[in-house]
């Protein structure tokens, strides 16, 4: 059974917006529900600590989503057609679901004109 959080991102995050997001990312690490993954400073990636379904990924720069060698061209085409990058994180409502949703809510709050979020609820 799946439970999924969705995000649509129209543009790159500004430096100020990204700083606010990374501050909140560092905050949720304190609850020890997530396992951060090693990645560049302009990407946030983590899995659930005890149980995980899909990896959470949020990029400061839209172009970073298009670097995937298997799906990059498809993602770029969809972005150009739709005017936003569509992404999601299926969590099956494991413990880290609240961390995924929290960062999506923060992204939406700090970048109102850029982010639209929804979830299976």
Wavefront OBJ file of the C-alpha trace (Angstrom):
o trace
v 0.000 0.000 0.000
v 1.425 3.391 -0.910
v 1.160 6.799 0.628
v 2.789 9.607 -1.291
v 3.718 13.285 -0.862
v 3.925 15.402 -4.041
v 5.752 18.603 -4.945
v 5.821 20.818 -8.013
v 8.734 23.236 -8.324
v 8.664 26.043 -10.926
v 12.126 27.547 -10.517
v 15.406 27.351 -8.620
v 15.300 28.239 -4.933
v 17.032 31.518 -4.092
v 20.030 31.441 -1.741
v 17.845 32.822 1.072
v 15.093 30.249 0.483
v 17.607 27.414 0.327
v 19.246 28.535 3.571
v 15.863 28.452 5.301
v 15.240 24.944 3.943
v 18.626 23.621 4.993
v 18.165 25.140 8.460
v 14.910 23.203 8.816
v 16.519 20.068 7.367
v 19.202 20.291 10.058
v 16.435 20.725 12.633
v 14.577 17.527 11.636
v 17.814 15.530 11.814
v 17.696 16.035 15.585
v 14.637 13.765 15.837
v 16.646 10.830 14.430
v 13.854 9.540 12.163
v 15.914 10.011 9.003
v 19.197 8.771 7.568
v 20.803 11.650 5.630
v 22.571 10.696 2.404
v 25.891 12.107 1.261
v 25.190 14.686 -1.439
v 26.219 18.188 -2.560
v 25.133 21.220 -0.501
v 22.493 22.140 -3.083
v 20.639 18.815 -2.708
v 18.790 17.407 0.299
v 18.454 13.618 0.316
v 17.474 11.183 3.021
v 15.760 7.898 3.772
v 13.753 6.831 6.763
v 15.953 5.565 9.591
v 14.126 2.369 10.603
v 11.847 1.878 7.622
v 11.948 3.559 4.266
v 10.060 3.318 1.025
v 11.535 5.927 -1.327
v 14.379 8.377 -0.960
v 13.448 12.026 -0.350
v 15.215 14.410 -2.719
v 14.908 18.172 -3.050
v 17.217 20.215 -5.282
v 18.002 23.905 -5.057
v 18.502 24.082 -8.820
v 15.933 22.714 -11.280
v 18.682 21.495 -13.638
v 19.914 19.043 -11.001
v 16.758 16.977 -11.526
v 17.677 16.528 -15.188
v 21.106 14.950 -14.566
v 19.701 11.443 -14.076
v 21.047 9.397 -16.979
v 17.895 7.273 -17.198
v 15.147 9.878 -16.763
v 16.849 13.257 -17.175
v 15.652 13.955 -20.703
v 12.109 12.944 -19.807
v 12.098 15.206 -16.722
v 13.397 18.152 -18.779
v 10.738 17.634 -21.450
v 8.002 17.465 -18.823
v 9.344 20.605 -17.120
v 9.358 22.513 -20.389
v 5.849 21.300 -21.255
v 4.230 21.733 -17.813
v 6.190 24.726 -16.466
v 7.208 22.928 -13.278
v 9.208 19.934 -12.120
v 6.982 17.263 -10.598
v 8.422 15.025 -7.912
v 7.159 12.843 -5.106
v 8.248 10.712 -2.186
v 6.302 7.571 -1.357
v 6.655 6.917 2.376
v 3.966 4.303 3.149
v 3.369 6.518 6.220
v 6.547 5.220 7.855
v 7.982 7.442 10.607
v 9.892 9.672 8.190
v 6.662 10.697 6.422
v 6.295 13.631 8.822
v 9.824 14.804 7.929
v 9.087 14.605 4.190
v 5.822 16.510 4.572
v 7.411 19.047 6.937
v 10.133 19.954 4.416
v 7.549 20.213 1.631
v 5.473 22.565 3.819
v 8.561 24.653 4.629
v 9.475 24.804 0.917
v 5.961 25.982 0.135
v 6.062 28.613 2.894
v 9.466 30.099 2.022
v 8.903 29.963 -1.748
v 5.168 30.568 -2.206
v 5.283 31.487 -5.894
v 7.490 28.491 -6.667
v 6.117 25.455 -4.836
v 2.826 23.566 -4.847
v 2.437 20.529 -2.565
v -0.146 17.798 -2.005
v -0.392 14.329 -0.505
v -2.545 11.245 -0.404
v -4.764 12.249 2.472
l 1 2 3 4 5 6 7 8 9 10 11 12 13 14 15 16 17 18 19 20 21 22 23 24 25 26 27 28 29 30 31 32 33 34 35 36 37 38 39 40 41 42 43 44 45 46 47 48 49 50 51 52 53 54 55 56 57 58 59 60 61 62 63 64 65 66 67 68 69 70 71 72 73 74 75 76 77 78 79 80 81 82 83 84 85 86 87 88 89 90 91 92 93 94 95 96 97 98 99 100 101 102 103 104 105 106 107 108 109 110 111 112 113 114 115 116 117 118 119 120 121
